[in-house]
Amino acid sequence: MAKSVQDLPKEIQQYIDVREWDMRTLEGNKRFLELKGKCLPTIALEGDLMYESLIPGQEELAAEITRRWELKN
């Protein structure tokens, strides 16, 4: 899942701040519970769980990031 985000085009990456939590750590588990995650892998955008247990296509992920950025700006 992290690879999917890392492989996004540069023009999309400028809109995001990527944070990855390791579920083998207390911090990672705490964050997962805060987000109310149920399964892995998971992608959250702006604190909203968007993709759980599936890896979205590049086009779908880029479109959602762009949509959210345009709504904020």
Backbone hydrogen bonds in HBPLUS format (Angstrom, degrees):
<---DONOR---> <-ACCEPTOR-->    atom                        ^
c    i                          cat <-CA-CA->   ^        H-A-AA   ^      H-
h    n   atom  resd res      DA  || num        DHA   H-A  angle D-A-AA Bond
n    s   type  num  typ     dist DA aas  dist angle  dist       angle   num
A0004-SER N   A0001-MET O   3.10 MM   3  5.13 120.7  2.46  96.3 110.7     1
A0005-VAL N   A0001-MET O   3.30 MM   4  6.71 150.7  2.39 148.3 155.0     2
A0006-GLN N   A0002-ALA O   2.90 MM   4  6.16 162.1  1.93 152.7 158.3     3
A0007-ASP N   A0003-LYS O   2.94 MM   4  6.01 139.3  2.11 146.1 155.2     4
A0008-LEU N   A0005-VAL O   3.20 MM   3  5.50 166.8  2.21 111.7 114.7     5
A0012-ILE N   A0009-PRO O   2.97 MM   3  5.46 143.4  2.11 113.1 123.4     6
A0013-GLN N   A0009-PRO O   3.01 MM   4  6.32 158.6  2.06 151.8 158.8     7
A0014-GLN N   A0010-LYS O   3.14 MM   4  6.32 138.2  2.32 148.4 155.9     8
A0015-TYR N   A0012-ILE O   2.99 MM   3  5.64 159.2  2.03 119.6 125.8     9
A0016-ILE N   A0013-GLN O   3.18 MM   3  5.36 158.1  2.23 107.3 113.8    10
A0025-THR N   A0022-ASP O   3.07 MM   3  5.78 158.7  2.12 123.0 125.0    11
A0029-ASN N   A0025-THR O   3.05 MM   4  6.30 163.7  2.08 150.6 154.7    12
A0030-LYS N   A0026-LEU O   2.87 MM   4  6.02 159.7  1.91 151.5 157.6    13
A0031-ARG N   A0027-GLU O   2.98 MM   4  6.20 162.9  2.01 150.9 154.9    14
A0032-PHE N   A0028-GLY O   3.04 MM   4  6.20 159.4  2.08 147.7 153.4    15
A0033-LEU N   A0029-ASN O   3.01 MM   4  6.24 157.1  2.07 149.6 155.1    16
A0034-GLU N   A0030-LYS O   2.91 MM   4  6.18 151.5  1.99 147.6 156.2    17
A0035-LEU N   A0031-ARG O   3.01 MM   4  6.27 151.0  2.10 148.2 155.1    18
A0037-GLY N   A0032-PHE O   3.00 MM   5  5.43 174.0  2.01 160.9 159.1    19
A0036-LYS N   A0033-LEU O   2.99 MM   3  4.76 146.0  2.11  95.3 106.1    20
A0053-SER N   A0041-PRO O   2.59 MM  12  4.89 157.9  1.63 164.5 167.9    21
A0043-ILE N   A0051-TYR O   2.77 MM   8  5.07 146.1  1.88 140.2 151.1    22
A0050-MET N   A0043-ILE O   2.85 MM   7  5.79 164.9  1.88 154.6 159.8    23
A0051-TYR N   A0043-ILE O   3.18 MM   8  5.07 166.1  2.20 141.8 145.0    24
A0045-LEU N   A0048-ASP O   2.84 MM   3  5.22 151.1  1.93 150.9 148.9    25
A0048-ASP N   A0045-LEU O   2.98 MM   3  5.22 164.4  2.00 114.0 118.3    26
A0061-LEU N   A0057-GLY O   3.00 MM   4  6.21 170.9  2.01 163.0 165.2    27
A0062-ALA N   A0058-GLN O   2.89 MM   4  5.93 165.0  1.92 149.2 154.1    28
A0063-ALA N   A0059-GLU O   2.93 MM   4  5.98 155.7  1.99 143.6 150.6    29
A0064-GLU N   A0060-GLU O   3.06 MM   4  6.28 156.1  2.12 146.3 152.1    30
A0065-ILE N   A0061-LEU O   3.03 MM   4  6.26 160.9  2.07 152.4 157.4    31
A0066-THR N   A0062-ALA O   2.93 MM   4  6.06 164.6  1.95 150.0 154.6    32
A0067-ARG N   A0063-ALA O   2.87 MM   4  5.99 159.3  1.92 146.0 152.1    33
A0068-ARG N   A0064-GLU O   3.03 MM   4  6.19 163.9  2.06 146.9 150.6    34
A0069-TRP N   A0065-ILE O   2.95 MM   4  6.14 157.2  2.00 148.9 155.7    35
A0070-GLU N   A0066-THR O   2.89 MM   4  6.08 163.3  1.92 154.8 158.9    36
A0071-LEU N   A0067-ARG O   3.05 MM   4  6.27 149.9  2.14 145.1 153.1    37
A0072-LYS N   A0068-ARG O   3.17 MM   4  6.39 147.6  2.28 143.0 150.8    38
A0073-ASN N   A0069-TRP O   3.03 MM   4  6.21 137.7  2.22 145.0 156.8    39
